[in-house]
Amino acid sequence: MDQIKAIKLEEDMFPKTFTNCTETEYGVLFYNGQNKSSYDSNHALIYKDRVSDLNTVLTSITDFYLKMRINPNIYQAVEDEGYFKENEAIFHQHGYKVWIEGPDNFMVLSAENQINSKYQLDIKLITKWDERIASDICIPSEEEHEIDVIKASVSNPCYRVFVGYHGEKAVAITYFHLSDYDCCRFDYILISKEHREQGYARELLSYVTDYCREQQLKNCFQWPAHKTSEKICYEAGFRHLFYAEAGRASYQGS
C-alpha cells in the first residue's frame, strides 16, 4: 500500500485498538460507554463517497449515541478534506457545530536523531498498568480521559508504552502502536503539569525514536500539535510528509 494512503487510513482507524467499533454503510461508529469523555473513543467516522443522504446519516448517528447517553461527535475522514465545511449547513440543521483544525503536519521518522539528552529520566517500556500514570500525570494534567485509553494500550500487544520516571514519580509518557496498515502511529506524548519545560518530552522522544530505529520499525509517523512539538519532532528525526486538515462535528442539541 502507498505510504501516504496507509498513514491516512491508520489516522482514521486508530481508535479500533482501544475502543469498540461497528462498521456501517457510511463509515465506522466508535464507542465506549465506560469512557464517555474520550472523543477518540466515542465518535462516528464518515466517508463522503459512502454517504448517499447526509441527513439520514446524521439522524442515525445522533440516535446511536444518544441512546447510550454519549454526546455525538463525528470525525471527517482524512482523505475527505473540505467535506464538513461544504456541508456545514446540513450539520447545523441537525444540531452539530463544525470545527476545522489544521492543516496538521504529518511527519514520518526518516532522519537521524539530533537530540543530545540530559538523561534525567529512568525510561521504561511497560507491559503492566502503573497507577502512577494516572495519579502523577493524567489527573494533575486534566487528561483523565486518557487513563482508560492507556490502560487498554498497555495490555495490547500491538502497543508500546514508554514511561519516564524521575525518582518515584511518573512524569512523562508516550505510546505508539504497530498498525495493520504497515505503519506505526505515535498516539500521544504527555508530561505531568508540574514537570513541563524541563526537557522531559525531548528526552523521552529521543529514547523512543532510537528504539524504533533499533527495532527497524517502518513508517513511524505523528502530527505535532504545535510549533514547539514540531521542533522537537524534527530534532528527533521526523520529517514532513504531507498536510491534512481535521474536520470535527460536535452535537450541541436539537
N, C-alpha and C positions, 0 to 999 in steps of 0.2 A: 504494500500500500504506500502511496505517496506520503512523504514525511509530514507535510502541512495538513493534508487530509486526515491522516491518522491523529495528529495532535488536536485538530478541531473536533473530531469525533470523540476523543477522550475528554475534552473540555466539556462537551455536552453530557457525557455519560458517567463521569467520575463518581457521582453520588451513589451509584449502584453498589459500590464497595462497602458502604456503611449504613445504608438505609433500605427500606423496602421499595419495590418498584413494580408497576404494572404497565405493560405495553398497550397502546391504544392505536386506533387507525390514524390519529393525527400526531402521535408522539409518545411521551412517557409520563406517568404520574409517579413521583417520588413521595413517600410518606413515612412518617414515624410518629405515632401518637404519644410516645414517651419522651419526645424531644421537640415539642411544638415550636420552640423559639428559634430553632435552626432552620433558616431559609433553604440552605443546601439540602437538608434532609426532607423538606416539605415544599415541593413546588412541581408545577407541570412544565414540561418541555414540549414545545410545539414546533413542527416543521411546516413551513409555508406551502411546500409542494404537496403536503398530505392533508391540507385543510381545504375542504370544498365549501364550507359555510362557517365563517368565523363566529357568527352569532350563536350557532348551535354548539360549537366547540366551547365557547366561553361559558355558556349556560351549564354544560356538562361538567366542566372543571370546577366551577363555583359550587355546584351541588355536591360534587365528590368530597371537597374539603370541608365544606360547612357541615356536612353530616358527621364528620369526625371531629368537629369543633376545632378545626385548624383554619387559620386565616389563609385564604387562597393567594398564592403567588405564582407567577408564570415567568419562565425564562425564555428568551429568544435563542434559537439555535445559532451557533457561532457563524455558520455559513449564510445565515439569512439577514445580513445587515440591512437596516432600513425598514424591515417589515413592520416592527412595532410602531415606529414613527408614522409610517404611511397609513396605519390603521388605528391611530390613536383615538379618533372619534368613536370608533366602534367599541374599543376598550372602555372608554369613558361612559358610554351608554350602559355598559354592564357593571359599572361601579368600580372600575380599575383606574389607577393612576399610573402612567407610563414614565419610566426613567430611562435615559440613555447615558451610559457611562463609557468613558474611554475617549478615543481608541486606546486599548491596552497594548503594551509592547510585549508580544510573545517572544521569549528568548530561549535559546537552546544551548546546552553546555557543549561548547565546541572549541574552547581555547584553554590555555594553561592557567593555573591558579596563581594569581599575583598577590595574594594576601599574605602578609607576614604576621602571624598570630602572636599574641602575648602569652598564650597558654595559661589563661586564668581559670579555665573550666575543666572539670572532670566530665568528659562527654561519654555517654554510654548508649549503645544500641539496646533498647529494652524489648523484652518479649512478654513481660507481665506488667499489669497496671500498677502504678505507683501513685498513691493518693496525694503525694506532694505536687503532682502535676496540677491537680485541682486546687489544693489549698494554697500553694505558693505562687502559681502562675495564672491559672484561668480565672479564679474568683476575684483576686485583687485587681485583675486587669479588666473585669466586667466582660469576660468572654465565657460565661458559664455554658452557653450553647455548644461550645466546642468539647465539653467534657465527655459527653456520650459518643461523639464522633471519634475522639481519640481512643476511648475505651474499646470501641469496635475495631479501630485500626490496629491496636496493639495485638489483638487476638487473630488478626487476618494475616495469613502467610504471605500475601502479596505486598504487605506494607513494611516499611522500615521506619521506625520511630526512634529518634535520637533526642536524648535529654541532656542538657548541660547543668551540672551541679556546681555550686560554689559553697564549699563546706557541706553542711547538712541540708541546704536549701536547693530546691529545683528552681532554676532561674531562667532557663531557655529551653525551647522545644521546637523541633521541626520534624516533619514527616512527609514521606512521599510513597507512591505505590507503583508497582510494575503493572502496566496496563495490558489488557488483552489485545490492544491495537499497536503493539510493538513500539511503545514509548514509555516514558516514566514521568509522571506528573508530580511536581513539588506542590503539596497542598497548602502548607502554612508554615510560617516561622513566627513564633510568639515569644516575647521577652517579658518577664514579670515587670509590673509597672514601676516598682522601686529600683529596678536594676537596668533601666534603659540608658542609652548613651554612654555605655561603658565598654563598648567593643564586643559585647557578647554575641550579637547577631552575626557580625563579621567572622568571629572565631568559629561559631557553630557551622555557618555555611561553608567556610573553608574546609573544616573537618569532613563534612558530609559530601561535598563535591569530590574531595580526594578519595573517599570511599567509593563513589560512583565510578571514578576512573579505574581504581584498583579492581573493581568487580566487572569492569568493561560493560557497564550499563549503557544502552543506546537511547538516543533521542530524549535525554533528560531536559525537561522544559518547565518554565514558570512564567508568570507575568507579574512584575513588580507593582505594588500598589501605589508607589510614589517615587519621586526622583532620588531620594536618599537610598531607598531599597534598590532602585535600578543601578545606582552607582556601585553598591556592594555586590550585586549580582554580576556586574561587568568585571569587577576585580576578581571574583571567584571563577570566571571563565565563561559566563553566559553571554551570548551574542544575539543581536536582533535577528528574528526570522520573518515575522510578519506582524501587522497591526490588525486588531479587530475590536469592534465596539461590543459592549454588553447591553442588551435590552432587557429590562425588567418591568413587570406589571404587578402591582400590589392592590389587592381588593380593599376598598375604602368603605364598602357598604352600599346597599341598593338605594 
